[in-house]
């Protein structure tokens, strides 16, 4: 008899969200309060050192800084800072649009740019999904059949191990070393940026090629965009395997559905060749 695990899955999902909310609050709220108080103290010291300013003028200047940051202009440095919209940076931005990463540190400020961005994403996101699906099929054909590896002993599991190990080194372990060297981040910060990017979470707190005090080679962000595309395909396959394993663990696939035909014949869906599925996280 088939047992529905859907209610348990829903409860587990909600519990996971509540758990995450409590842990993030525990870890971050105190630090936020500390930084807020520190910032207010710095503003007070600034007003004490520069008596020609009043609080309202300072708040207006802070607002100008915030608006500049929201428009993608780094308040540090001067007007000689590299443009956010040269070809390399624009190529990188286009990649963040179609992959739905959306860091949030840069966005179109003109009405024409915003309208173009909408239609560019409208056609670009499906194109990106189709591309990643084809890339995933190629990975499946040359490495493993990810959907059924748990039923195949021996070679399939060895291939999976090689696939996961090589992908982890290529997309999660080595890139933070490069970012640490180029950006001046710690390895932990580089690893955090790498995973947050490839999972398309894209908070925007760390973005490559945005430090005005560093000189980047012109193709740096373009190469990073290419790395992101292939990393997305790999991590999406890993997420897909993880989702299948969770479904099997929850016994959501105890019974394969049976398709009844008009002629009375039946075909088990499990006998049909499965197509690789790529679920792009967003």
QUIQUI-V755289 format. One record per pair of residues at least 4 apart in sequence whose C-alpha atoms are under 8 Angstrom apart, sorted by the first residue. I is the first residue (numbers start at 1). GAP is how many residues later the second one is. D is the distance in Angstrom with one decimal. If there is no record, write none. Layout:
i: {I:I}
gap: {GAP:GAP}
d: {D:D}
//
This chain:
i: {2:2:4:5:5:5:5:6:6:7:8:9:9:10:11:12:13:14:15:16:17:18:19:20:21:22:23:24:24:25:26:27:28:29:30:31:32:33:34:35:36:37:38:39:40:41:42:43:43:44:45:46:47:47:47:47:47:53:53:54:55:56:57:58:59:60:61:62:63:64:65:65:66:67:68:68:68:68:69:69:69:69:70:70:71:71:71:71:71:72:72:72:72:73:74:76:77:77:77:81:82:84:84:85:85:86:87:88:88:88:88:88:88:89:89:89:90:91:91:91:91:92:92:92:92:92:93:93:94:95:95:96:96:96:96:96:97:97:97:97:97:97:98:98:98:98:98:98:99:99:99:99:100:100:100:101:101:101:101:101:102:102:102:102:103:103:103:103:103:104:104:104:105:105:108:108:108:109:109:110:111:112:113:114:115:116:117:118:119:120:121:122:123:124:125:126:127:128:129:129:130:131:132:132:132:132:132:133:133:133:133:133:134:135:135:136:136:136:136:136:136:136:137:137:138:139:139:140:140:140:140:141:143:143:143:144:144:144:144:145:145:145:146:146:146:147:147:147:147:148:149:149:149:149:150:152:152:153:154:155:156:157:158:159:160:161:162:163:164:164:165:166:167:167:167:168:168:169:169:170:170:171:171:171:171:172:172:172:172:173:173:174:175:175:175:175:176:176:176:176:176:176:176:176:177:177:177:178:179:179:179:179:179:180:180:180:180:180:180:181:183:183:183:183:185:185:186:187:188:189:190:191:192:193:193:193:194:195:196:196:196:196:197:197:197:198:198:198:198:199:199:199:199:199:200:200:200:201:201:208:209:209:209:216:219:220:221:222:223:224:225:226:227:228:229:230:231:232:232:233:233:233:234:235:236:236:236:236:236:237:237:237:237:238:239:239:240:240:240:240:241:242:243:244:245:246:247:247:247:248:248:248:256:256:256:257:257:258:258:258:258:259:259:259:259:260:260:260:260:261:261:261:267:268:270}
gap: {252:253:248:4:245:246:247:4:246:4:4:4:241:4:4:4:4:4:4:4:4:4:4:4:4:4:4:4:5:4:4:4:4:4:4:4:4:4:4:4:4:4:4:4:4:4:4:4:15:4:4:4:4:6:7:8:11:4:5:4:4:4:4:4:4:4:4:4:4:4:4:10:4:4:4:5:6:7:4:5:6:36:35:36:34:35:36:37:38:12:33:34:35:11:138:136:4:135:136:131:130:5:6:4:5:4:4:4:130:131:132:133:134:4:132:133:4:4:130:131:134:4:129:130:132:133:4:13:4:4:130:4:5:6:7:129:4:5:20:24:27:28:22:23:26:27:29:30:26:29:101:130:25:100:182:96:99:100:101:181:98:100:101:102:99:100:101:102:104:98:99:100:99:100:5:6:9:4:5:4:4:4:4:4:4:4:4:4:4:4:4:4:4:4:4:4:4:4:4:151:4:4:4:97:100:101:146:4:100:143:144:145:4:4:98:4:97:98:101:140:141:142:4:139:4:4:5:4:5:6:136:4:16:17:20:5:12:15:16:4:11:131:91:95:130:94:97:127:129:4:4:7:8:11:7:4:5:4:4:4:4:4:4:4:4:4:4:4:4:74:4:4:4:5:67:4:5:4:5:4:5:4:23:56:60:4:19:22:23:4:18:4:4:15:16:19:4:11:12:13:14:15:17:18:4:10:13:4:4:5:6:11:29:4:5:6:7:9:10:4:25:26:28:31:4:5:4:4:4:4:4:4:4:4:13:14:4:4:4:5:6:7:4:5:31:30:33:34:37:33:36:37:82:83:32:81:82:80:81:13:7:11:12:4:4:4:4:4:4:4:4:4:4:4:4:4:4:4:48:4:45:47:4:4:4:42:43:44:45:4:40:41:42:4:4:40:4:37:38:39:4:4:4:4:4:4:4:5:6:4:5:6:12:13:14:11:12:8:9:10:11:7:8:9:10:4:5:6:7:4:5:6:4:4:4}
d: {7.0:7.1:7.2:6.2:6.4:7.1:6.3:6.2:7.8:6.2:6.0:6.0:7.7:6.2:6.0:6.1:6.4:6.2:6.0:6.1:6.2:6.3:6.2:6.0:6.0:6.1:6.1:5.8:7.8:5.3:7.4:7.6:6.1:6.3:6.3:6.2:6.1:6.2:6.1:6.0:6.3:6.2:6.2:6.3:6.3:6.2:6.1:6.3:8.0:6.3:6.2:6.1:5.8:6.3:6.8:7.1:7.9:6.3:6.9:6.5:6.1:6.2:6.3:6.2:6.2:6.3:6.3:6.3:6.2:6.1:6.2:6.3:6.2:6.2:6.5:5.1:6.9:6.8:5.1:5.7:6.8:7.5:6.6:7.1:7.7:6.3:6.8:7.9:6.7:7.2:5.8:4.7:7.0:7.8:7.5:7.0:6.6:6.4:7.3:5.7:7.2:5.8:7.3:5.6:5.2:5.9:5.9:6.3:6.4:6.2:7.7:6.1:5.6:6.1:6.4:7.3:6.1:6.4:7.9:6.3:7.7:6.4:5.9:5.7:7.7:5.5:6.4:7.9:6.5:6.0:6.1:5.9:5.0:5.4:7.3:7.9:6.5:6.0:8.0:6.2:7.9:7.7:7.9:5.6:5.0:4.5:8.0:6.1:6.4:6.5:7.2:7.8:7.3:6.4:6.5:6.7:4.3:6.1:5.1:7.3:7.8:5.9:7.8:7.7:4.7:5.4:4.0:7.8:7.5:7.9:7.1:5.6:5.7:7.9:5.3:5.4:7.6:6.8:6.9:6.2:6.2:6.1:6.0:6.4:6.7:5.8:6.0:6.1:6.4:5.6:5.4:7.4:6.4:6.0:6.2:6.1:6.1:6.1:6.0:7.4:6.3:6.1:5.9:7.9:7.8:5.6:7.4:6.2:7.8:7.8:7.2:5.8:6.3:6.3:6.8:6.1:6.1:7.5:7.0:7.1:7.9:6.8:6.1:6.0:6.3:5.8:7.5:5.0:5.4:6.7:7.2:7.1:6.2:7.5:7.0:7.2:6.3:6.3:6.5:6.1:7.9:7.8:7.8:6.4:7.5:6.8:7.4:7.9:7.2:6.9:7.8:5.9:6.5:7.7:7.6:5.9:7.2:6.3:6.4:6.1:6.1:6.2:6.3:6.0:6.0:6.0:5.9:6.0:5.9:7.9:6.2:6.0:5.7:7.5:6.9:5.0:6.2:4.7:5.8:5.9:7.1:6.2:7.8:7.9:5.8:7.0:6.7:6.4:6.9:7.4:7.3:6.9:6.2:7.6:7.8:7.2:5.8:5.8:7.8:7.8:4.3:5.1:8.0:6.7:6.3:6.3:7.2:6.1:5.4:7.3:6.9:5.8:7.6:5.1:4.5:5.6:5.7:7.8:5.9:7.3:7.0:7.4:7.5:7.8:5.9:6.2:6.3:6.1:6.1:6.2:6.1:6.3:6.0:5.9:6.1:7.5:6.2:5.9:6.3:5.3:5.5:7.3:6.1:5.2:7.5:6.2:6.0:5.1:6.9:6.9:7.0:7.7:6.1:7.4:7.9:6.2:5.6:7.9:6.4:7.1:6.7:7.5:6.5:6.5:6.0:6.3:6.1:6.5:6.3:6.2:6.5:6.7:6.0:5.9:6.6:6.4:6.1:5.9:7.7:6.4:7.8:8.0:6.4:6.1:6.1:6.1:6.0:5.6:7.0:6.3:7.9:6.1:7.6:6.2:6.1:7.7:6.3:7.3:6.6:6.4:6.2:6.2:6.2:6.2:6.0:6.1:6.1:5.3:6.8:5.9:5.9:7.7:7.3:6.9:6.7:6.9:6.6:6.8:6.3:5.0:6.3:5.8:5.6:6.4:7.0:6.6:6.4:4.9:6.9:5.5:6.0:7.9:7.5:7.4:8.0}
//
